[in-house]
Amino acid sequence: MSVLRLLREPRWLRGLAVAVLIAFVCLLLGRWQWHRREERLAANAPLVQNYDARPVDVTRVLPVGSELARADVWTPVRVTGTYDVADTLLVRNRPRDDTAGYEVLVPLVLGDGTALVVDRGWLAAGDDTDRPDTLPAPAQGEVTVVARLRQWEEAKRGTVPAGQVGSIGRAQVAAAVPGLRLLDGYAVLASEDPSAATAPAPALRPDVDEGPHLAYTVQWFGFALTALVVWVVAGRRELDLRAGETGDTEASMETTEGERVEKTVEAVEAAPAPRRGARRAVRSGVDEQAEDAELDAADQRF
């Protein structure tokens, strides 16, 4: 029997509608997770493609007056200039390994008068907690720097101490160093020549992680299929149960008829046979006494 025959029954038709609705919702959630994965892959693409590339001249990727393209993020660039130590900035609330700390920003002034903000690394918060205990100075004079370009961060509101910023945002950094003409974005230090005697902890390589979105996508699509399979399996079981009940009824009817015949046979076999000396029924028109006498005589002969 086909499961589709159950669609004639309202109860099973409603069950199928519920299963289809559940499957539809699961498909939507699966597509949403798939798009989340694609967004994560797109966000990671510049890191994967550019992080280990050979350094190029900064003017090739970031000409003066241009904005840093998304595809060029994490590109290593080589720049030569002089650190503006007086305009050093600390970026607050930058924990590392559960330790509070700061990122150290120092503008690097280039030969054309523009400046590239360089993130030289990380320092742990000091005893004062409002700033590091020590602030290592970069090398003096002309320095050749290899750094990876980053776009400006979103600005964070709030009051911060002098010489500090809440995030590496365009407006906040520009307001903290008003005398400099900044290139778009900032750069994370990879190496410098000559190097300083002491320096902040270098930046860590970011993790390339697409997250659990692919696994979630597979799970939601699996749930959608399961909802339909459950309805089909339940329908098959219902039909098998009905078929079993029909077979039991027919078998029961056959058994009842057989038992009836068997009892009839047993009753016939158990009935007593007539006695030889029994008197015959009175024949019509025959003297009853004469007939009895004949029967008695016959009995005596035997």
C-alpha positions as a printed NumPy array, in Angstrom:
array([[  0.   ,   0.   ,   0.   ],
       [  1.364,   3.439,  -0.947],
       [  1.956,   5.936,   1.827],
       [  0.347,   8.598,  -0.357],
       [ -3.003,   6.913,   0.224],
       [ -2.893,   8.387,   3.707],
       [ -3.305,  11.858,   2.171],
       [ -7.016,  11.047,   1.872],
       [ -7.241,  11.181,   5.652],
       [ -7.315,  14.65 ,   7.295],
       [ -5.175,  13.571,  10.247],
       [ -2.303,  12.427,   8.047],
       [ -2.72 ,  15.38 ,   5.72 ],
       [ -2.27 ,  17.745,   8.689],
       [  0.773,  15.761,   9.777],
       [  2.345,  16.168,   6.345],
       [  1.657,  19.91 ,   6.423],
       [  3.455,  20.18 ,   9.772],
       [  6.403,  18.148,   8.448],
       [  6.677,  20.368,   5.352],
       [  6.533,  23.507,   7.495],
       [  9.302,  22.216,   9.776],
       [ 11.403,  21.276,   6.746],
       [ 10.898,  24.73 ,   5.213],
       [ 11.986,  26.514,   8.393],
       [ 15.048,  24.251,   8.681],
       [ 15.976,  25.016,   5.073],
       [ 15.769,  28.754,   5.756],
       [ 18.017,  28.391,   8.811],
       [ 20.437,  26.283,   6.806],
       [ 20.655,  28.92 ,   4.066],
       [ 21.203,  31.6  ,   6.705],
       [ 24.115,  29.648,   8.183],
       [ 25.53 ,  29.119,   4.689],
       [ 25.455,  32.863,   4.016],
       [ 27.125,  33.491,   7.383],
       [ 29.912,  31.135,   6.323],
       [ 30.299,  32.95 ,   2.999],
       [ 30.557,  36.267,   4.843],
       [ 33.237,  34.843,   7.125],
       [ 35.178,  33.455,   4.163],
       [ 34.955,  36.818,   2.411],
       [ 36.234,  38.546,   5.552],
       [ 39.128,  36.093,   5.827],
       [ 40.044,  36.231,   2.14 ],
       [ 42.373,  39.291,   2.343],
       [ 44.178,  37.768,   5.33 ],
       [ 44.659,  34.442,   3.549],
       [ 45.755,  36.027,   0.278],
       [ 47.9  ,  38.924,   1.516],
       [ 49.403,  38.119,   4.899],
       [ 52.43 ,  36.183,   3.609],
       [ 52.88 ,  38.124,   0.384],
       [ 56.137,  39.9  ,  -0.45 ],
       [ 56.259,  43.529,   0.78 ],
       [ 55.533,  46.23 ,  -1.795],
       [ 56.038,  49.992,  -1.778],
       [ 53.28 ,  51.724,   0.161],
       [ 52.505,  54.11 ,  -2.719],
       [ 51.594,  51.114,  -4.881],
       [ 48.802,  50.053,  -2.551],
       [ 47.969,  53.289,  -0.731],
       [ 48.669,  56.415,  -2.752],
       [ 48.317,  59.755,  -0.997],
       [ 44.674,  60.81 ,  -0.771],
       [ 43.263,  57.337,  -1.535],
       [ 41.404,  54.961,   0.725],
       [ 42.613,  51.484,   1.556],
       [ 40.637,  48.943,  -0.457],
       [ 39.168,  45.958,   1.301],
       [ 41.067,  43.586,  -0.979],
       [ 44.393,  45.183,   0.052],
       [ 43.963,  44.714,   3.794],
       [ 46.881,  42.814,   5.398],
       [ 49.123,  43.596,   2.445],
       [ 52.753,  43.988,   3.636],
       [ 54.235,  47.347,   2.604],
       [ 57.729,  48.776,   2.929],
       [ 58.049,  52.399,   4.051],
       [ 60.956,  54.556,   5.116],
       [ 60.604,  57.469,   7.485],
       [ 61.1  ,  58.787,  11.003],
       [ 59.035,  57.9  ,  14.036],
       [ 57.191,  60.834,  15.631],
       [ 57.715,  59.698,  19.224],
       [ 56.053,  62.795,  20.665],
       [ 52.724,  61.753,  19.156],
       [ 52.774,  58.198,  20.526],
       [ 49.291,  56.938,  21.373],
       [ 48.077,  54.088,  23.563],
       [ 44.977,  52.136,  22.561],
       [ 43.05 ,  51.141,  25.67 ],
       [ 41.37 ,  47.836,  26.53 ],
       [ 43.463,  45.461,  24.443],
       [ 43.691,  42.253,  26.492],
       [ 45.972,  39.389,  25.542],
       [ 45.894,  35.98 ,  27.246],
       [ 43.469,  37.362,  29.856],
       [ 45.89 ,  40.179,  30.689],
       [ 44.841,  43.807,  30.323],
       [ 47.037,  45.87 ,  28.06 ],
       [ 47.517,  48.488,  25.351],
       [ 48.463,  48.701,  21.701],
       [ 51.239,  51.213,  21.015],
       [ 50.698,  53.505,  18.02 ],
       [ 53.528,  55.652,  16.691],
       [ 53.17 ,  57.765,  13.508],
       [ 55.921,  57.202,  10.948],
       [ 56.537,  60.456,   9.023],
       [ 57.5  ,  59.801,   5.387],
       [ 59.659,  61.871,   3.084],
       [ 56.667,  63.604,   1.447],
       [ 55.378,  64.863,   4.794],
       [ 52.564,  62.319,   5.119],
       [ 52.475,  59.917,   8.05 ],
       [ 51.515,  56.263,   8.419],
       [ 50.272,  55.214,  11.857],
       [ 52.204,  52.076,  12.882],
       [ 50.974,  49.688,  15.552],
       [ 54.31 ,  48.656,  17.085],
       [ 52.893,  45.976,  19.399],
       [ 51.33 ,  45.265,  22.771],
       [ 52.218,  46.25 ,  26.345],
       [ 50.685,  44.929,  29.561],
       [ 48.977,  47.352,  31.906],
       [ 51.182,  48.55 ,  34.748],
       [ 50.614,  48.871,  38.46 ],
       [ 48.811,  52.117,  37.792],
       [ 46.481,  50.239,  35.358],
       [ 45.962,  53.517,  33.446],
       [ 49.124,  53.012,  31.432],
       [ 52.049,  50.605,  31.076],
       [ 54.9  ,  50.799,  33.561],
       [ 57.352,  51.477,  30.742],
       [ 56.973,  52.657,  27.171],
       [ 59.821,  51.417,  24.923],
       [ 60.946,  54.052,  22.44 ],
       [ 61.513,  53.199,  18.782],
       [ 64.836,  53.7  ,  17.045],
       [ 65.743,  57.311,  16.347],
       [ 66.422,  58.661,  12.891],
       [ 65.409,  57.131,   9.609],
       [ 63.88 ,  53.679,   9.846],
       [ 62.745,  51.235,   7.182],
       [ 59.575,  49.509,   8.29 ],
       [ 57.697,  46.501,   6.933],
       [ 54.11 ,  46.527,   8.158],
       [ 50.739,  45.089,   7.153],
       [ 47.959,  47.518,   6.256],
       [ 44.68 ,  47.581,   8.138],
       [ 41.511,  49.615,   7.741],
       [ 40.442,  52.016,  10.458],
       [ 38.421,  50.524,  13.286],
       [ 35.006,  51.726,  14.336],
       [ 35.172,  54.655,  16.727],
       [ 34.325,  54.134,  20.39 ],
       [ 32.757,  56.853,  22.482],
       [ 33.968,  57.72 ,  25.919],
       [ 36.474,  59.861,  27.742],
       [ 40.065,  58.624,  27.801],
       [ 43.246,  60.05 ,  29.378],
       [ 45.502,  62.273,  27.33 ],
       [ 47.718,  60.362,  24.915],
       [ 45.242,  57.489,  24.656],
       [ 42.402,  56.467,  22.322],
       [ 39.54 ,  54.043,  22.722],
       [ 40.029,  52.48 ,  19.28 ],
       [ 42.166,  52.909,  16.179],
       [ 39.489,  54.963,  14.475],
       [ 40.124,  57.626,  11.868],
       [ 38.53 ,  60.517,  13.759],
       [ 40.008,  59.613,  17.147],
       [ 43.551,  59.201,  15.882],
       [ 43.377,  62.31 ,  13.686],
       [ 42.101,  64.348,  16.637],
       [ 44.967,  63.078,  18.822],
       [ 47.655,  64.029,  16.25 ],
       [ 46.207,  67.131,  14.556],
       [ 49.538,  68.294,  13.145],
       [ 50.034,  65.262,  10.88 ],
       [ 48.635,  64.424,   7.449],
       [ 47.755,  60.773,   7.823],
       [ 47.519,  58.114,   5.162],
       [ 44.294,  56.119,   5.193],
       [ 44.269,  53.213,   7.619],
       [ 47.122,  52.055,   9.813],
       [ 49.77 ,  49.337,   9.659],
       [ 50.755,  46.494,  12.016],
       [ 54.513,  46.266,  12.435],
       [ 56.224,  43.163,  11.038],
       [ 59.861,  44.327,  11.162],
       [ 61.955,  47.498,  11.317],
       [ 65.525,  48.353,  10.482],
       [ 67.252,  49.45 ,  12.606],
       [ 65.314,  47.805,  15.406],
       [ 64.888,  49.317,  18.859],
       [ 66.724,  47.974,  21.896],
       [ 63.41 ,  47.114,  23.514],
       [ 60.033,  46.896,  21.883],
       [ 56.43 ,  45.985,  22.691],
       [ 55.321,  42.407,  22.172],
       [ 54.799,  41.85 ,  18.441],
       [ 51.316,  41.387,  17.069],
       [ 50.01 ,  37.837,  16.886],
       [ 49.049,  36.231,  13.606],
       [ 45.239,  36.234,  13.412],
       [ 43.437,  32.92 ,  13.315],
       [ 41.764,  32.011,  10.047],
       [ 38.563,  30.434,  11.245],
       [ 35.363,  30.129,   9.268],
       [ 33.444,  29.219,  12.406],
       [ 30.886,  26.429,  12.857],
       [ 28.589,  27.694,  10.116],
       [ 29.228,  24.824,   7.69 ],
       [ 28.431,  22.231,  10.361],
       [ 25.273,  24.127,  11.304],
       [ 24.261,  24.289,   7.649],
       [ 24.538,  20.517,   7.29 ],
       [ 22.613,  19.999,  10.526],
       [ 19.705,  22.229,   9.51 ],
       [ 19.446,  20.606,   6.07 ],
       [ 19.536,  17.215,   7.799],
       [ 16.71 ,  18.276,  10.109],
       [ 14.646,  19.322,   7.07 ],
       [ 15.076,  15.897,   5.488],
       [ 14.403,  14.146,   8.788],
       [ 11.047,  15.9  ,   9.208],
       [  9.82 ,  14.443,   5.905],
       [ 11.336,  11.016,   6.517],
       [  9.625,  10.781,   9.907],
       [  6.227,  11.35 ,   8.278],
       [  6.905,   8.662,   5.651],
       [  8.153,   6.148,   8.226],
       [  5.159,   6.79 ,  10.482],
       [  2.869,   6.317,   7.488],
       [  4.482,   3.01 ,   6.569],
       [  4.095,   1.742,  10.111],
       [  0.445,   2.776,  10.127],
       [ -0.214,   0.899,   6.893],
       [  1.638,  -2.185,   8.134],
       [ -0.41 ,  -2.109,  11.335],
       [ -3.645,  -1.873,   9.387],
       [ -2.587,  -4.718,   7.114],
       [ -1.782,  -6.851,  10.155],
       [ -5.156,  -6.177,  11.734],
       [ -6.948,  -7.159,   8.486],
       [ -5.005, -10.424,   8.297],
       [ -5.782, -11.241,  11.921],
       [ -9.505, -10.693,  11.325],
       [ -9.578, -13.046,   8.327],
       [ -7.593, -15.668,  10.188],
       [ -9.947, -15.363,  13.151],
       [-12.974, -15.892,  10.906],
       [-11.413, -18.981,   9.322],
       [-10.559, -20.375,  12.752],
       [-14.114, -19.845,  14.007],
       [-15.623, -21.66 ,  10.999],
       [-13.171, -24.535,  11.389],
       [-13.96 , -24.89 ,  15.056],
       [-17.677, -24.982,  14.266],
       [-17.236, -27.79 ,  11.736],
       [-14.954, -29.703,  14.085],
       [-17.486, -29.519,  16.944],
       [-20.232, -30.721,  14.64 ],
       [-18.179, -33.769,  13.616],
       [-17.336, -34.535,  17.23 ],
       [-20.984, -34.318,  18.211],
       [-22.006, -36.747,  15.476],
       [-19.318, -39.207,  16.442],
       [-20.261, -39.023,  20.11 ],
       [-23.986, -39.787,  19.472],
       [-24.996, -43.384,  20.813],
       [-25.875, -46.097,  18.265],
       [-29.441, -47.581,  18.442],
       [-29.853, -50.884,  20.386],
       [-30.487, -54.076,  18.454],
       [-33.376, -55.102,  20.703],
       [-35.151, -51.826,  20.511],
       [-38.681, -52.023,  19.464],
       [-39.449, -50.753,  16.022],
       [-41.792, -47.943,  15.531],
       [-45.425, -48.953,  15.238],
       [-46.368, -49.442,  11.641],
       [-49.579, -47.99 ,  10.499],
       [-52.446, -50.438,  10.45 ],
       [-50.592, -53.266,  12.34 ],
       [-51.779, -54.732,  15.611],
       [-49.519, -53.515,  18.335],
       [-49.581, -56.736,  20.362],
       [-48.907, -58.916,  17.321],
       [-45.937, -56.882,  16.375],
       [-44.529, -57.076,  19.913],
       [-44.899, -60.827,  19.827],
       [-42.961, -61.032,  16.589],
       [-40.195, -58.968,  18.066],
       [-39.992, -61.144,  21.19 ],
       [-39.804, -64.282,  19.094],
       [-36.999, -62.831,  17.034],
       [-35.092, -61.935,  20.165],
       [-35.401, -65.469,  21.512],
       [-34.008, -66.925,  18.26 ],
       [-30.928, -64.812,  18.585]])
